[in-house]
Each structure stands twice: as C-alpha cells, then as structure tokens.
Amino acid sequence: MNPRELLLESFRAAVDAADPARILPPHLPAPPRGRTLAVGGGKAAASMAAAVEAHWPADAPLSGLVVTRYQHGLPTRRIEVVEASHPLPDSRGEEAALRMLEMAGQLGPDDLLLALISGGGSSLLAAPVEGVSLKELRQVTKALLNTGATIHDINTVRKHLTRLSGGRLAQAANGARTLALIISDVVGDDPTHIASGPCTPDPTSCADALERLLSFRITLAAGIRRHLEQAAPEAETPKPGDPCFAHTENRVIASARASLQAACMYFEQHGIPALVLSDSVSGDAQAVAKQHAALARTVKSRPIALISGGETTVTLRPQHGRGGRNTEFLLALALELKDTPAWAIACDTDGVDGSEDNAGALISPDTLLRAHARGLDAAGFLAAHDSHGFFAALGDLIVSGPTRTNVNDYRALLIGLS
C-alpha cells in the first residue's frame, strides 16, 4: 500500500472508532418505568439518535428531538432530527433548543432524559437568553472565532448567553433521571466543555464570560453587556452541588484518544511502528506545525508514523482566504519540513475543516515542488490564510463528506517511506 492510501485508511480507522452505531449501544440503560425522552445536539446527533432507535426495545416508550448540522441528518422514526447552522447559530437551532426545554419540563421522577451530546452542540442548540437577540449571539460568536479564542473561552461565553448550556438542560428535567451520553471533541474530555455542558454543573460565572470577551477586545452589543454585567443570581447557570444534578450522570463514550489508538493499530498492522504524541495538542496551527517538523527532523528510527490529536486555532486577518486549521497546519508543515521527506495528513474527524467542504488535506515529499511547477507561492498562500486554495490547486484536499461523529482533529506524519 502506498503512503497516500496508508494515511487515508488510517484516518478512516480513527473515524470508525468513534462511530455511534458501534460505541453507543453498550451504554444504553434499561427503559424506565415511565417515558424516555431523547434530546441533544451536535455533529453526531443524528447518528446517535439512529443508534438509540436501533437498540431500544420496540415496546418501550421513546420519543425525542435532536439537532445536527445541515447535511448531517439521517432518517429516523421515533426521534425527530432537525438540521441547523454551525458554527454560527440560526433560528432553526434556536427553535429546536426551546422545544427541547419545553419537552424536558414535562418529565417526572419515573421518566428518563437521555441527552445525546457531541461537538458542535453549543452553536446548534443556541437559544439566546432573554434580552439577547439571535443576531447579537451570532455576532459575538463570529468575533470570538476570528480572534483565535480557545473552545474553553468560547464556551464560557456561550454558557451565559444561551438557555440550554451550562447545566440548564439537566435543570429543566424536573427531577427525571438524566443520562448524558457524550462524544468528546475537546481537549481533556471534560463534559462541561463539550457542547457547553448542557447537563453538567458550570463552575464559571457571567463575570467570567464578560472578562473573556473584554480580554479579546470584542465590541459588545448592549443586550449582551447588560446581561453579563447585571445578571441576577437566578439568571446564573446551576453550579456544582445544585440539587438538579442529584439524578444526573455525564458519561463520555468516545474521545480522541481511542481514535488515535485505532489509527496507531492500523499502521502497526501494516508493519509501520506508530507513536501517539498527544491527544490534546492545542495552540496556533502554524506553531504546532513547527513543533511537529522539528520532531520529525530528530527521529532516527524509520519508517514511523507520528500521530496526534487535539484542536489548533487560527487567528485571521481582516482580509483572508479560505481554509481551516488542518489545512493551515499542513501548509505550514510542508514549508517547515523543506528537505525532510515526509507524508502527512490532517483532518477534522467530523469531515469538515473549518467551514469548508473538505475534511482536511494531505502533503507528500514533492508538495512544494509540484506547487512551484504550477506557479503557486506556498508562503504567500499561508500568509493569506488561503490553505484551501493551495491544496485545491494541487488536488490534495480530502473530501470525506459528513462522518456524523466528532472527536476533534486527526494528524499523522509518516516518515521514512518514499
């Protein structure tokens, strides 16, 4: 198998390890005495709902509603699937979130709230708090994304500007047992940071959210500033120790580490030693590329596959091209490697790198040579944050389509194969 196919198949192995159809059924509880309501959101929401339906007893009550990204839906029978916008929220997601809160409020002690949570849920379930408009929520979300803010910073803000985040879904469950099954897309796998923790206690406050926004010098709409500055105690998210969590369990059923280990096993089955560097790489995509390139130059044992996960960031200029953090990483990596022969892949496991139609891209030892032959200035494309345009011109984008799961980014650097 050639290096390109090895890398592509390793990515597929990583994604398959987080497939809800495989990983969710063992975590399903026995049906309660009363009703079961399945609600939730994220890029894996439709596939999680389908997995629940496939394994839930036909004679046990089951209903619900989940929201996922546009073009990520699946046909279901008992749990309604709504598609909405990501990463910027829209009215469809807002309406779905409000309906979920209403449904949860109708439950009682004999019922079960089954929350199906995955990455992307923060924006897909973004019903603004009273006094904040959807337009204002979209504006502040876009501003945070453009600053290169971490997902923890972004979610600290969203928890205090939306009605379902920061434990408010569990709070709405009216004493029903709540089980949140979670596919993690964040570094550290802390449920409070995944989809802004709809079923977890929130240790942060409105003051923390305001501090984050001011630190990034984001101009605040009047409604947002007023809500964060003058929040009454009852407007705060539920904190650790709140009675609403007495019957709530948050269970992470898939994470980056398991997917990276699956890719590692794939390489080793094909005779290539593999090493998982980390499942929690973060920071600027170009800086991370420099670190990976420096490590590649020091490796003596070859061939070898160096694998990493996590989530990098890109800080955009006012005028910029197209691309995502994975293609930005790869373009910077190609420039850093220069004369070090290597292959590499970087993809988002949800199948969408940033807001483009590709999961990521792939580089080969001759990437820069091919670019030069086509008159492409790799450094110029990187400076313009136009990595999508660069790899599109070379035919090296990876378009997988929606995977309907999400355990963050997957990177593999293959050294010592021609």
Protein Blocks (a to p, Z undefined) as FASTA:
>chain_A
ZZklmmmmmmmmmmmmmgmklmmmmmpccddfbdcddededjklmmmmmmmmmmgcfkbc
cdddddddehiaccdfklccdddddfbdcfklmmmmmmmmmmmmmpcfkbccdddddehk
lmmmmccdehiafklmmmmmmmmmmnopafklmmmmmmmmcfkgghlmmmmnnopacddd
dddfbehiiaklgghiambccfbdfklmmmmmmmnopacdfklmmmmmmocfklpccdeh
iaklmmgccddfbdfklmmmmmmmmmmmnopacddfbfcbgcjfklmmmmmmmmmmmpmb
dcdddddedjddddddfbdceddfklmmmmmmmmmnmmaccddddddfklpghjafbfbd
cddfklmmmmmmnopafklmmmnopmkmmmmmnopaccebjnhiaebjaddddehiZZ
